[in-house]
Amino acid sequence: MSYQNLEIWQLARKASIDVHTMTLTKLPKFEMYEEGSQIRRSAKSVRSNIVEGYGRREYKQDFVLRLTYALASNDETIDHLDTLHETGSLADEHLYIQLRENLTQLGKKLNLFIQAVRNGHQSFK
């Protein structure tokens, strides 16, 4: 099995692509290197931490740690998204709601996955 088979990674991949596209097409130019840059980095960090955790899955504590980092980065991404919306930089209400719902769903699934690893994962090391 590959990390690419994990639903959480698939959702994180889609979210990072959607956020990236949003920052390039829907934000004012001045946000490209400000909040736009921050939200792109945090969204990409979610999927990267899932991949790194999966690569360390033999070590339960490392796996949980990286998944927790992914969850924290997802929360950070939601906060950046809220900031963009609240300041009027992201004026597309429908897009904001869609992205926020997707990120919220990803956070819930990450939480469930972390609990499953904590409760059922067998570490070999």
SVG drawing of the C-alpha trace seen along z (x, -y; Angstrom):
<svg xmlns="http://www.w3.org/2000/svg" viewBox="-22 -45 35 50">
<polyline fill="none" stroke="black" stroke-width="0.4" points="0.0,0.0 1.1,-3.6 0.3,-6.8 -1.6,-7.7 -4.2,-5.2 -5.0,-7.0 -8.2,-9.0 -6.7,-11.7 -3.8,-12.2 -6.2,-12.3 -8.3,-14.9 -5.2,-16.9 -3.9,-16.7 -7.2,-18.1 -7.3,-20.8 -3.7,-21.9 -4.4,-22.1 -7.7,-24.0 -6.0,-26.5 -3.1,-27.0 -5.5,-27.7 -7.6,-30.0 -4.6,-32.1 -3.5,-32.5 -6.9,-33.3 -9.2,-34.8 -6.9,-37.0 -5.8,-40.6 -2.2,-40.9 -0.9,-42.3 -1.9,-39.1 0.2,-36.9 3.2,-37.2 1.4,-38.0 -1.4,-35.8 -1.6,-33.9 1.9,-32.6 1.2,-31.6 -2.0,-29.7 -0.3,-27.9 2.5,-26.7 0.2,-25.6 -2.0,-23.7 1.0,-21.9 2.3,-21.1 -0.8,-19.0 -0.2,-16.6 3.6,-16.6 3.3,-15.7 0.9,-12.8 3.5,-11.5 6.3,-11.8 4.2,-10.2 3.3,-7.3 7.0,-6.8 7.7,-6.5 4.7,-4.3 6.9,-1.6 7.4,-4.0 4.0,-4.7 5.0,-7.9 6.6,-9.4 3.5,-8.5 1.2,-10.2 3.5,-13.2 3.5,-13.8 -0.3,-13.3 -0.7,-15.8 1.5,-18.3 -0.8,-17.7 -3.8,-18.5 -2.2,-21.7 -1.3,-22.8 -4.9,-22.1 -6.1,-24.3 -3.6,-27.0 -4.9,-26.8 -8.5,-27.3 -7.3,-30.3 -5.6,-31.8 -8.7,-31.2 -10.9,-32.9 -8.5,-35.9 -8.7,-36.2 -12.5,-36.1 -12.8,-38.5 -10.5,-41.1 -12.4,-40.9 -9.4,-39.6 -11.4,-36.4 -14.7,-37.9 -16.0,-34.7 -18.4,-33.6 -19.3,-30.3 -15.6,-29.4 -14.8,-30.3 -17.7,-28.1 -16.6,-25.2 -12.9,-25.4 -13.8,-25.8 -16.1,-22.8 -13.5,-20.7 -10.8,-21.7 -13.1,-21.1 -14.0,-17.6 -10.3,-16.9 -9.6,-18.0 -12.3,-15.6 -10.9,-12.7 -7.4,-13.5 -8.6,-13.4 -10.3,-10.1 -7.2,-8.7 -4.9,-9.9 -7.2,-8.2 -7.2,-4.9 -3.4,-4.9 -3.1,-5.6 -5.6,-2.9 -4.8,-0.2 -1.5,-0.7 1.2,1.9 4.7,0.5 7.6,2.8 10.2,0.5"/>
</svg>
